[in-house]
């Protein structure tokens, strides 16, 4: 999974065709190691394929496994290898946090500093 994540980071960072060394450098930056065979397997599987088509195909497979109810956000690769962050395809709704009332020690009959 970390090899796939490093590949995706490289592509989203503007490198449309990352090499094994690119993936190793990304993983090395966070102190992770990957087997060379896994990196080569991934690069062999994605060679000559469009990044956006791979993401679309993967999201179809995920929703088929999840029963069609799973929402998958897909980020588009930067056009022309331009730098900058990619805009998310779907907005993430913020969940409201329910604040819990702090329990008062008044009802316990003692204080911490008595």
Secondary structure as a PSIPRED ss2 file (coil, helix, strand):
# PSIPRED VFORMAT (PSIPRED V4.0)

   1 X C   1.000  0.000  0.000
   2 X H   0.000  1.000  0.000
   3 X H   0.000  1.000  0.000
   4 X H   0.000  1.000  0.000
   5 X H   0.000  1.000  0.000
   6 X H   0.000  1.000  0.000
   7 X H   0.000  1.000  0.000
   8 X H   0.000  1.000  0.000
   9 X H   0.000  1.000  0.000
  10 X H   0.000  1.000  0.000
  11 X H   0.000  1.000  0.000
  12 X H   0.000  1.000  0.000
  13 X C   1.000  0.000  0.000
  14 X C   1.000  0.000  0.000
  15 X C   1.000  0.000  0.000
  16 X C   1.000  0.000  0.000
  17 X C   1.000  0.000  0.000
  18 X C   1.000  0.000  0.000
  19 X C   1.000  0.000  0.000
  20 X H   0.000  1.000  0.000
  21 X H   0.000  1.000  0.000
  22 X H   0.000  1.000  0.000
  23 X H   0.000  1.000  0.000
  24 X H   0.000  1.000  0.000
  25 X H   0.000  1.000  0.000
  26 X H   0.000  1.000  0.000
  27 X H   0.000  1.000  0.000
  28 X H   0.000  1.000  0.000
  29 X H   0.000  1.000  0.000
  30 X C   1.000  0.000  0.000
  31 X C   1.000  0.000  0.000
  32 X C   1.000  0.000  0.000
  33 X C   1.000  0.000  0.000
  34 X C   1.000  0.000  0.000
  35 X C   1.000  0.000  0.000
  36 X H   0.000  1.000  0.000
  37 X H   0.000  1.000  0.000
  38 X H   0.000  1.000  0.000
  39 X H   0.000  1.000  0.000
  40 X H   0.000  1.000  0.000
  41 X H   0.000  1.000  0.000
  42 X H   0.000  1.000  0.000
  43 X H   0.000  1.000  0.000
  44 X H   0.000  1.000  0.000
  45 X H   0.000  1.000  0.000
  46 X H   0.000  1.000  0.000
  47 X C   1.000  0.000  0.000
  48 X C   1.000  0.000  0.000
  49 X C   1.000  0.000  0.000
  50 X C   1.000  0.000  0.000
  51 X H   0.000  1.000  0.000
  52 X H   0.000  1.000  0.000
  53 X H   0.000  1.000  0.000
  54 X H   0.000  1.000  0.000
  55 X H   0.000  1.000  0.000
  56 X H   0.000  1.000  0.000
  57 X H   0.000  1.000  0.000
  58 X H   0.000  1.000  0.000
  59 X H   0.000  1.000  0.000
  60 X H   0.000  1.000  0.000
  61 X H   0.000  1.000  0.000
  62 X H   0.000  1.000  0.000
  63 X H   0.000  1.000  0.000
  64 X H   0.000  1.000  0.000
  65 X H   0.000  1.000  0.000
  66 X C   1.000  0.000  0.000
  67 X C   1.000  0.000  0.000
  68 X C   1.000  0.000  0.000
  69 X C   1.000  0.000  0.000
  70 X C   1.000  0.000  0.000
  71 X C   1.000  0.000  0.000
  72 X C   1.000  0.000  0.000
  73 X C   1.000  0.000  0.000
  74 X C   1.000  0.000  0.000
  75 X C   1.000  0.000  0.000
  76 X C   1.000  0.000  0.000
  77 X C   1.000  0.000  0.000
  78 X C   1.000  0.000  0.000
  79 X H   0.000  1.000  0.000
  80 X H   0.000  1.000  0.000
  81 X H   0.000  1.000  0.000
  82 X C   1.000  0.000  0.000
  83 X C   1.000  0.000  0.000
  84 X C   1.000  0.000  0.000
  85 X C   1.000  0.000  0.000
  86 X C   1.000  0.000  0.000
  87 X C   1.000  0.000  0.000
  88 X C   1.000  0.000  0.000
  89 X C   1.000  0.000  0.000
  90 X C   1.000  0.000  0.000
  91 X C   1.000  0.000  0.000
  92 X C   1.000  0.000  0.000
  93 X C   1.000  0.000  0.000
  94 X C   1.000  0.000  0.000
  95 X C   1.000  0.000  0.000
  96 X C   1.000  0.000  0.000
  97 X C   1.000  0.000  0.000
  98 X C   1.000  0.000  0.000
  99 X C   1.000  0.000  0.000
 100 X C   1.000  0.000  0.000
 101 X C   1.000  0.000  0.000
 102 X C   1.000  0.000  0.000
 103 X C   1.000  0.000  0.000
 104 X C   1.000  0.000  0.000
 105 X H   0.000  1.000  0.000
 106 X H   0.000  1.000  0.000
 107 X H   0.000  1.000  0.000
 108 X H   0.000  1.000  0.000
 109 X C   1.000  0.000  0.000
 110 X C   1.000  0.000  0.000
 111 X C   1.000  0.000  0.000
 112 X C   1.000  0.000  0.000
 113 X C   1.000  0.000  0.000
 114 X C   1.000  0.000  0.000
